[in-house]
Amino acid sequence: MATEHIPGTMPTIFAGHGSPMNALEENRWSRGFAALTQSVPSPRAIIAISAHWFVDGTWVMANEQPRTIHDFGGFPQALYEIHYPASGHADLAQRVLQMLGPGSAGSSMDWGLDHGTWSVLRWMYPKADIPVIQLSIDRRLSPRRHFEIGRTLAPLREEGVLILASGNVVHNLRDASSRMRTGDLSTPDWARRFDNAVVATLEQRDYAALLSLASETDDGLRAHPTPDHWLPLLYVAGASNPSDRISHSSDGFDLGSLSMRNILFGGVTGSPGRIPKNQQRQYRTSVPGATG
């Protein structure tokens, strides 16, 4: 059994973001996002790894005022009018580049906050008063390398930085869309089995099994026809440690085959507080130059 959260260490979070409509509607899933803050000390900054920045290369968003990206189509106009005006954090972006090492990542001024990030954060931190940067997912890397990047970023937890990943434990969009059209919103057995297998694997800290679960099992291949919504979990699993208590602010399925499970590694009980200043890294306020 995992021990209690280490005081002064930020947790890491995997959020099952699901439909963009969860950013607009107060529902079971959005309440689950809001509930995450009950176990999270108020962070100095957030680094987000979203399924929707899935590209060639590892890029660190360095914008000081990142735009809100509406990376979807066919939804109500009210959804496109949502803006999440959190600032960026140039010094944290530079810190991440240094941690990843020369030639391993570059800085990007082209990206902003996509809906995988802001649809969760607008419920967790509705005032948008905590700086946010994003880290892209390099589609060319192996699952193990994604996990290792998360492990490299783990020291940020001691510096008041929340590592937030956003995807879905089960994400078969074709199956979900078919169920929405037919009205059959029952959860298929393969989806429930995979969701349960992920929970069991994490509880056992069997990371070798976790790395192959989506790509080398029948249920995994059905749960993730493409890896974009799976890989964010590997980052926060990599950034976790054996003493982290694992908990879930919500679970269940939307549209039959979209797992909406949120996974919290670590966390505190009671009201949210702020990391003591003597446990925070003091970031400079200068803006770093672009890195290739």
C-alpha positions as CSV (number, residue, x, y, z in Angstrom):
1,M,0.0,0.0,0.0
2,A,1.3,3.4,-0.9
3,T,2.2,5.8,1.9
4,E,0.7,9.3,2.4
5,H,1.7,12.3,0.3
6,I,5.1,13.8,1.2
7,P,4.5,17.4,2.6
8,G,5.8,20.0,0.2
9,T,5.6,17.8,-2.9
10,M,3.1,18.7,-5.5
11,P,1.0,15.9,-6.8
12,T,0.8,14.9,-10.5
13,I,-2.6,14.6,-12.2
14,F,-4.0,12.8,-15.2
15,A,-7.3,14.3,-16.2
16,G,-9.8,12.5,-18.5
17,H,-11.0,15.5,-20.4
18,G,-13.4,13.9,-22.9
19,S,-15.7,16.1,-25.0
20,P,-15.0,19.8,-25.3
21,M,-18.6,20.4,-24.0
22,N,-17.3,19.5,-20.6
23,A,-15.7,23.0,-20.6
24,L,-19.1,24.5,-21.0
25,E,-21.4,22.3,-19.0
26,E,-21.5,21.8,-15.3
27,N,-21.9,18.0,-15.2
28,R,-20.4,14.9,-13.5
29,W,-17.2,15.3,-15.3
30,S,-16.6,19.0,-14.8
31,R,-17.4,18.6,-11.1
32,G,-14.7,15.9,-11.1
33,F,-12.2,18.5,-12.5
34,A,-13.1,21.0,-9.9
35,A,-12.8,18.4,-7.1
36,L,-9.1,17.8,-8.0
37,T,-8.2,21.1,-6.3
38,Q,-9.3,19.7,-2.9
39,S,-6.2,17.6,-2.8
40,V,-3.8,19.9,-4.6
41,P,-1.8,22.7,-2.9
42,S,-2.1,25.9,-4.9
43,P,0.7,25.6,-7.4
44,R,3.2,28.4,-8.4
45,A,2.8,27.3,-12.1
46,I,1.5,24.4,-14.2
47,I,3.1,22.4,-16.9
48,A,0.4,20.6,-19.0
49,I,0.9,17.7,-21.4
50,S,-2.2,17.5,-23.6
51,A,-3.2,14.8,-26.1
52,H,-4.0,17.6,-28.5
53,W,-0.4,18.8,-29.0
54,F,0.8,15.6,-30.6
55,V,3.4,16.5,-33.2
56,D,6.9,15.7,-34.4
57,G,9.3,16.9,-31.8
58,T,9.3,17.8,-28.1
59,W,8.4,21.5,-27.8
60,V,8.0,23.7,-24.8
61,M,5.5,26.6,-25.0
62,A,7.3,29.8,-24.2
63,N,4.5,32.4,-24.9
64,E,4.1,34.9,-22.1
65,Q,0.4,35.4,-23.1
66,P,-0.7,32.1,-24.7
67,R,-3.8,32.1,-26.8
68,T,-6.8,29.9,-26.1
69,I,-7.0,27.4,-28.9
70,H,-10.4,26.1,-30.0
71,D,-9.1,23.0,-31.7
72,F,-12.5,21.4,-32.6
73,G,-15.4,21.9,-34.9
74,G,-19.2,21.6,-34.9
75,F,-19.9,22.7,-31.4
76,P,-22.2,25.5,-30.0
77,Q,-20.9,29.1,-30.5
78,A,-20.7,29.5,-26.8
79,L,-17.8,27.1,-26.6
80,Y,-15.8,29.1,-29.1
81,E,-16.3,32.2,-27.0
82,I,-14.6,30.7,-23.9
83,H,-11.1,32.1,-23.3
84,Y,-8.8,31.0,-20.6
85,P,-6.5,34.0,-20.1
86,A,-3.7,32.4,-17.9
87,S,-0.3,33.8,-18.5
88,G,2.7,31.7,-19.6
89,H,5.9,31.3,-17.6
90,A,9.0,32.0,-19.6
91,D,11.4,31.0,-16.8
92,L,9.7,27.7,-16.2
93,A,9.8,27.0,-20.0
94,Q,13.6,27.7,-19.9
95,R,14.0,25.5,-16.8
96,V,12.2,22.6,-18.6
97,L,14.4,23.0,-21.6
98,Q,17.5,22.8,-19.4
99,M,16.2,19.7,-17.6
100,L,15.5,17.9,-20.9
101,G,19.0,18.7,-22.2
102,P,20.5,20.2,-25.3
103,G,19.0,18.9,-28.5
104,S,16.1,17.1,-26.8
105,A,13.5,19.9,-27.0
106,G,12.9,23.3,-28.4
107,S,10.9,26.3,-27.5
108,S,7.7,27.2,-29.4
109,M,5.9,30.6,-29.7
110,D,3.3,29.2,-32.1
111,W,1.2,27.1,-29.7
112,G,-1.2,28.2,-26.9
113,L,-3.5,26.4,-24.5
114,D,-5.5,23.7,-26.4
115,H,-8.8,22.4,-25.1
116,G,-7.2,19.4,-23.5
117,T,-5.6,21.9,-21.1
118,W,-8.1,24.7,-20.7
119,S,-11.3,22.6,-20.5
120,V,-9.9,21.1,-17.3
121,L,-8.2,24.2,-15.9
122,R,-11.2,26.4,-16.2
123,W,-12.9,24.2,-13.6
124,M,-9.8,23.7,-11.4
125,Y,-8.7,27.3,-11.5
126,P,-11.5,29.5,-12.9
127,K,-9.7,32.7,-12.2
128,A,-6.9,31.7,-14.6
129,D,-4.4,33.2,-12.1
130,I,-1.8,30.5,-12.2
131,P,0.8,30.6,-15.0
132,V,0.6,27.7,-17.5
133,I,3.0,26.2,-20.1
134,Q,2.5,23.2,-22.3
135,L,4.8,20.5,-23.4
136,S,4.2,18.7,-26.7
137,I,4.0,15.0,-27.2
138,D,6.5,13.8,-29.8
139,R,4.7,11.1,-31.7
140,R,8.0,9.6,-32.9
141,L,9.1,8.5,-29.4
142,S,8.7,5.2,-27.7
143,P,6.4,4.8,-24.7
144,R,9.4,4.3,-22.5
145,R,10.9,7.6,-23.7
146,H,7.7,9.5,-22.8
147,F,7.8,7.9,-19.4
148,E,11.4,8.9,-19.0
149,I,10.6,12.5,-19.9
150,G,8.1,12.5,-17.1
151,R,10.7,11.2,-14.7
152,T,13.1,13.9,-15.8
153,L,10.5,16.5,-14.9
154,A,9.7,15.0,-11.5
155,P,11.9,17.5,-9.5
156,L,9.5,20.3,-10.6
157,R,7.1,18.8,-8.0
158,E,9.4,20.0,-5.3
159,E,9.4,23.5,-6.7
160,G,5.7,24.2,-6.5
161,V,4.9,23.1,-10.1
162,L,1.9,21.0,-10.9
163,I,2.4,18.5,-13.7
164,L,-1.0,18.0,-15.4
165,A,-1.6,15.5,-18.2
166,S,-4.8,15.4,-20.1
167,G,-6.1,12.6,-22.3
168,N,-8.4,9.6,-21.6
169,V,-7.6,6.1,-20.1
170,V,-9.9,4.7,-22.8
171,H,-10.4,6.8,-26.0
172,N,-12.0,5.0,-29.0
173,L,-13.6,8.0,-30.7
174,R,-15.0,6.0,-33.6
175,D,-16.8,3.6,-31.2
176,A,-18.1,6.5,-29.1
177,S,-19.4,8.3,-32.1
178,S,-21.2,5.2,-33.3
179,R,-22.8,4.8,-29.9
180,M,-23.9,8.4,-29.9
181,R,-25.6,7.9,-33.3
182,T,-27.4,4.7,-32.4
183,G,-28.2,5.7,-28.8
184,D,-26.5,2.6,-27.4
185,L,-24.4,4.3,-24.6
186,S,-23.5,1.0,-22.9
187,T,-19.9,0.5,-22.0
188,P,-18.3,-2.5,-23.9
189,D,-16.5,-5.1,-21.9
190,W,-13.2,-4.4,-23.5
191,A,-13.3,-0.8,-22.4
192,R,-14.2,-1.6,-18.8
193,R,-11.5,-4.3,-18.7
194,F,-8.8,-2.0,-20.0
195,D,-9.8,0.8,-17.6
196,N,-9.6,-1.6,-14.7
197,A,-6.3,-3.0,-15.9
198,V,-4.8,0.5,-15.9
199,V,-5.9,1.1,-12.3
200,A,-4.5,-2.2,-11.2
201,T,-1.2,-1.7,-13.0
202,L,-0.7,1.7,-11.5
203,E,-1.6,0.5,-8.0
204,Q,1.0,-2.3,-8.4
205,R,3.5,0.2,-9.7
206,D,4.1,-2.2,-12.6
207,Y,5.4,0.4,-15.0
208,A,7.0,-2.2,-17.4
209,A,3.4,-3.5,-17.9
210,L,2.0,0.0,-18.2
211,L,4.3,0.8,-21.1
212,S,3.0,-2.0,-23.2
213,L,-0.6,-2.1,-22.1
214,A,-2.0,0.1,-24.9
215,S,0.1,-1.2,-27.7
216,E,0.5,-4.9,-27.0
217,T,-2.8,-6.1,-25.6
218,D,-6.1,-6.7,-27.5
219,D,-8.1,-4.5,-25.2
220,G,-5.4,-1.8,-25.3
221,L,-5.5,-1.7,-29.1
222,R,-9.3,-1.2,-29.0
223,A,-9.1,1.3,-26.2
224,H,-6.5,3.4,-28.2
225,P,-6.6,3.0,-32.0
226,T,-4.2,6.0,-31.8
227,P,-1.8,6.7,-28.9
228,D,-2.4,10.5,-28.5
229,H,-4.8,10.2,-25.6
230,W,-2.9,7.5,-23.9
231,L,0.6,8.9,-23.8
232,P,-0.1,11.8,-21.4
233,L,-0.6,9.3,-18.7
234,L,3.0,8.0,-19.1
235,Y,4.4,11.4,-18.3
236,V,2.6,11.7,-14.9
237,A,3.3,8.1,-14.1
238,G,7.0,8.8,-14.8
239,A,6.9,11.9,-12.5
240,S,5.3,9.9,-9.7
241,N,7.1,8.2,-6.9
242,P,6.3,5.1,-4.8
243,S,5.1,7.1,-1.8
244,D,2.3,8.7,-3.8
245,R,-1.2,7.7,-2.8
246,I,-3.3,7.1,-6.0
247,S,-6.8,8.5,-6.0
248,H,-9.6,9.4,-8.4
249,S,-11.8,12.5,-8.3
250,S,-14.1,10.8,-10.8
251,D,-14.4,7.7,-12.9
252,G,-16.9,6.2,-15.3
253,F,-17.6,6.3,-19.1
254,D,-19.0,8.9,-21.4
255,L,-20.6,7.8,-24.7
256,G,-19.8,4.2,-23.8
257,S,-16.1,4.1,-24.6
258,L,-14.5,7.3,-23.3
259,S,-13.1,6.7,-19.9
260,M,-13.4,9.9,-17.8
261,R,-11.2,8.7,-15.0
262,N,-9.1,11.3,-13.3
263,I,-5.9,9.9,-11.6
264,L,-4.2,11.8,-8.8
265,F,-0.7,10.7,-7.8
266,G,0.0,12.2,-4.3
267,G,-2.1,15.0,-2.9
268,V,-3.1,16.2,0.5
269,T,-6.2,16.0,2.6
270,G,-8.1,19.0,3.9
271,S,-8.3,22.5,2.3
272,P,-5.8,23.4,-0.4
273,G,-2.9,25.4,0.7
274,R,0.2,27.0,-0.8
275,I,3.6,25.4,-1.0
276,P,5.9,27.1,1.6
277,K,8.2,29.6,0.0
278,N,11.3,27.8,1.3
279,Q,10.3,24.8,-0.7
280,Q,9.8,26.7,-4.0
281,R,12.3,27.4,-6.7
282,Q,12.6,31.1,-7.2
283,Y,12.3,31.6,-11.0
284,R,13.8,34.6,-12.6
285,T,11.6,37.1,-14.3
286,S,13.7,37.6,-17.4
287,V,12.5,36.2,-20.7
288,P,14.8,33.6,-22.2
289,G,15.8,33.6,-25.8
290,A,14.4,31.2,-28.3
291,T,15.9,27.7,-28.3
292,G,16.0,25.7,-31.6
